[in-house]
């Protein structure tokens, strides 16, 4: 069966006025060609240049993973205004999937903790494939550059550039926030599973204290994204305090683990010595593994608060909001990224250990139970290493947004392309 050829409108969005080379024209290009042009522009320009594609929304799209914004929200209005000011784009009144690609050069500024190779299970929640109908590919796209609003550059190629800083800011903020919340949910599920097997009231209290912050964060997010002011009545201050306290506990526990691991001179370690240094590491449902997940949860919650605070600062500040947004994020993310890297370092060090049986004077015999314990602990530590996403080549960040017939928008978790 021949595949239908679909023309996809593509905007090149800038966050400020910029001069760009004449590499884009009104002629249709393939997705591969557009990818190359986008990366070239990112290297040649000091201003963040993103591309925004408009597709017909697939019927099979799972919308439960995204953040819903009302039709009067700035992001929804910015999208509507962009299409309205683009004569080349004709809408049929249906729902539109917008796909924004943020170049790797700038994605690293605003997407700390996620510009890494992502697990397949995360990517499966997105729609980053050829347009499909169920399981069948029904169309291949050619990308048609369009323009709208104020063209910032002069000379050849200027018609392909649109200044849309608020649109880029909002899309990136909601996409990264949705990603952080997705990580929070996945971590919370692991904690709940572990606590079902472990009676530990103090750990449950830590979990509930963090989860109680979610309501305040969600309300504050909706207000900020509607360009409102965050009031004391929302309880965000107390939520931030609880999250910062959880991050402090996580940092303290990581420091203890780092100190314990420093006592081992080599990768070959007797199991009993490891257990004495890091109690619970040999048991699947011990406090140690809950502490690891609580650290992950605190980090995920802190990342969402950081994005929220950065958007608020950008909206209240004069000048380029994207630059202000990136500057606040960079400052705030430094400490939380350092804690995340330290946790990853602990887990990777544990996964690299070569566990051995005890070699004391009385340890001549080695029972089958001890063999099983050694093998199971070794496997468990290897699994810990698999949970670490090692930062590799900086990736582009893709953000999908669906604008529904009533004007509302659903923004899906940003993913590294």
Rosetta blueprint (number, residue, H / E / L):
1 X L
2 X L
3 X L
4 X E
5 X E
6 X E
7 X E
8 X E
9 X E
10 X E
11 X E
12 X E
13 X E
14 X E
15 X L
16 X L
17 X L
18 X L
19 X L
20 X L
21 X L
22 X L
23 X L
24 X L
25 X L
26 X L
27 X L
28 X L
29 X E
30 X E
31 X H
32 X H
33 X H
34 X H
35 X H
36 X H
37 X H
38 X H
39 X H
40 X H
41 X H
42 X H
43 X H
44 X H
45 X L
46 X L
47 X L
48 X L
49 X E
50 X E
51 X E
52 X E
53 X E
54 X E
55 X E
56 X E
57 X L
58 X L
59 X L
60 X L
61 X L
62 X L
63 X H
64 X H
65 X H
66 X L
67 X E
68 X E
69 X E
70 X L
71 X L
72 X L
73 X L
74 X H
75 X H
76 X H
77 X H
78 X H
79 X H
80 X H
81 X H
82 X H
83 X H
84 X H
85 X L
86 X L
87 X L
88 X L
89 X L
90 X L
91 X L
92 X L
93 X L
94 X L
95 X L
96 X E
97 X E
98 X E
99 X E
100 X E
101 X E
102 X E
103 X L
104 X H
105 X H
106 X H
107 X H
108 X H
109 X H
110 X H
111 X L
112 X L
113 X L
114 X L
115 X L
116 X L
117 X L
118 X L
119 X L
120 X H
121 X H
122 X H
123 X H
124 X L
125 X L
126 X L
127 X L
128 X L
129 X L
130 X L
131 X L
132 X E
133 X E
134 X L
135 X L
136 X E
137 X E
138 X L
139 X E
140 X E
141 X E
142 X E
143 X E
144 X E
145 X E
146 X E
147 X L
148 X L
149 X L
150 X L
151 X L
152 X L
153 X L
154 X L
155 X L
156 X L
157 X L
158 X H
159 X H
160 X H
161 X E
162 X E
163 X E
164 X L
165 X H
166 X H
167 X H
168 X H
169 X H
170 X H
171 X H
172 X H
173 X H
174 X H
175 X H
176 X H
177 X H
178 X H
179 X H
180 X H
181 X H
182 X H
183 X H
184 X H
185 X H
186 X H
187 X H
188 X H
189 X H
190 X H
191 X H
192 X H
193 X H
194 X H
195 X H
196 X L
197 X L
198 X L
199 X L
200 X L
201 X H
202 X H
203 X H
204 X H
205 X H
206 X H
207 X H
208 X H
209 X H
210 X H
211 X H
212 X L
213 X H
214 X H
215 X H
216 X H
217 X H
218 X H
219 X H
220 X H
221 X H
222 X H
223 X H
224 X H
225 X H
226 X L
227 X L
228 X L
229 X L
230 X L
231 X L
232 X H
233 X H
234 X H
235 X L
236 X H
237 X H
238 X H
239 X H
240 X H
241 X H
242 X H
243 X H
244 X H
245 X H
246 X H
247 X H
248 X H
249 X H
250 X H
251 X H
252 X H
253 X H
254 X H
255 X H
256 X H
257 X H
258 X H
259 X H
260 X H
261 X H
262 X L
263 X L
264 X L
265 X L
266 X L
267 X L
268 X E
269 X E
270 X E
271 X H
272 X H
273 X H
274 X H
275 X H
276 X H
277 X H
278 X L
279 X L
280 X L
281 X L
282 X L
283 X L
284 X L
285 X L
286 X L
287 X H
288 X H
289 X H
290 X H
291 X H
292 X H
293 X H
294 X H
295 X H
296 X H
297 X H
298 X H
299 X H
300 X H
301 X H
302 X H
303 X H
304 X H
305 X H
306 X H
307 X H
308 X H
309 X H
310 X H
311 X H
312 X H
313 X H
314 X H
315 X H
316 X H
317 X L
318 X L
319 X L
320 X L
321 X H
322 X H
323 X H
324 X H
325 X H
326 X H
327 X H
328 X H
329 X H
330 X H
331 X H
332 X H
333 X H
334 X H
335 X H
336 X H
337 X H
338 X H
339 X H
340 X H
341 X H
342 X H
343 X H
344 X H
345 X H
346 X H
347 X H
348 X H
349 X H
350 X H
351 X H
352 X H
353 X L
354 X E
355 X E
356 X E
357 X L
358 X L
359 X L
360 X L
361 X L
362 X L
363 X L
364 X L
365 X L
366 X L
367 X L
368 X H
369 X H
370 X H
371 X H
372 X H
373 X H
374 X H
375 X H
376 X H
377 X H
378 X H
379 X H
380 X H
381 X H
382 X H
383 X H
384 X H
385 X H
386 X H
387 X L
388 X L
389 X L
390 X L
391 X L
392 X L
393 X L
394 X L
395 X L
396 X L
397 X E
398 X E
399 X E
400 X E
401 X E
402 X E
403 X E
404 X L
405 X L
406 X L
407 X L
408 X L
409 X E
410 X E
411 X E
412 X L
413 X L
414 X L
415 X E
416 X E
417 X L
